[in-house]
Amino acid sequence: RDATPRPAPIIAEALRDALAGDDAYRQGQSDVRAENLLFGLLRFGKLPLMSFTQVSDMDREQFHTAVLDRVQRGTERVAHDPLPLHADAQGALEAATALAVQRRRNDVNGLQLLWALLQAEQSVAVELLVRFGGDVAKLRESLARLAS
């Protein structure tokens, strides 16, 4: 094994600020929270959105109807000054980074961040899954495999 320390994984800007910051700004918040990281991921689409809505077996139609105004914008952004991270968002990013380090990855991807956002039982991610009939345990298990 190579004993050379690996550099800390890089968190893509789209995961860390861009869409999450835009969501926070549109919600009238003064900082970016874990909830905004989640909606930023869902707005970005692709694997995180598919995992959250399909792998969890949630009622996708009801979910999309309820949160359409927050996820339909895709990558469209409103100009605003950068917002600082709230402690819960910082914690989620740190957990995703720790998972990337554990898995010996050079960057933090959306699935690792989604996994981190699902770890707290009282998180918005868990609340949304439960509200729309999603299987939290099934999604966590799937993400543990996919996020590697």
ABEGO torsion letter per residue (X at the ends): XBABBBBBBBBBAAAAAAAAAAAAAAAGBABBBAAAAAAAAAAAEEAAAAAAAAAAGBBAAAAAAAAAAAAAAEABBBBBBBBBBBAAAAAAAAAAAAAAAAAGBABBBAAAAAAAAAABAABAAAAAAAAAGBBAAAAAAAAAAAAX
